[in-house]
Amino acid sequence: MALSSFGKILTVLDLFSVSRSVINVDIISVELGLSKPTSYRYLKELVSAELLQRLSGTSGDYTLGSKIAILDYISRTTDPLVQISIPFMKDIVERTEFSCLLTHLNHDSCIDLHDEIFKNTVLLSYGRGCPRSVHVGSSAKIMLSHLPKQQILNYYHRFSSEFSQVGFASDETDFFMKMKKIKKQGYYFSNGELDPNISGVSVPIKFSMKEPPLALTLLASKNRFEFVNLQKLIAILQENAHLIEKKFLTLTNH
């Protein structure tokens, strides 16, 4: 489906990442295949909407604008699922002394919606809004496993080489059978998949018949997981996931 003019302008925002926080007209022209005049027009529109801002003292560098921060604040403070989940996540962290994440499955990545970190734990590659790959980690696997069969296979076809490289699945049948197994067992434990020093265990929060579940995850160092009862952690996660689902259902039925 062809993008609308506004949709094309918004593709400029896709050029930003943690490793590239500043863009210019040359980057837009080359990566989006646009002419210089069109690139300048897109920049002007985005600056006007406060989605981008020009960096003073530069010859034409742009970074994300203030509207992005405002929208993130609104999302954080009003998203009903996030607001419902926060007290339960705080309780989980207090009971387990692990860090806890709430994660959403995007088209081609996993994105944390909220995190409750135990004390001053440092968890690299995690945190609200930080995209992570769908081929590693417990959050991704538990969410993918609850998709309809065709969607599961679509993800496999898009990321088959990545799943093969990490030794998770060698072909379509292998991948689908593993997804079925994960869904049936109701959790997924990843041991150093995303970060060699970090392990995680995730369960689904099923809030909609039409949307993939969110993932509720406990994270800690691999060493920490060696000295705990994994089944007890899973039970705590599942209990709280059920309570979040129940509370969200009550809210949406009013």
Secondary structure, DSSP 8 states (H G I E B T S, - for coil): ----HHHHHHGGGGG-BTTB--EEHHHHHHHHT--HHHHHHHHHHHHHTTSEEE-TTSSSEEEE-HHHHHHHHHHHHH-HHHHHHHHHHHHHHHHH-SEEEEEEE-SSSEEEEEEE--TT---TT-SBT-EE-SSSSHHHHHHHTTS-HHHHHHHHHHHHHHHHHTTS-SSHHHHHHHHHHHHHHT-EEEESSSSTTEEEEEEEE---SSS--EEEEEEEEHHHHTTS-HHHHHHHHHHHHHHHHHHHHHHHT-
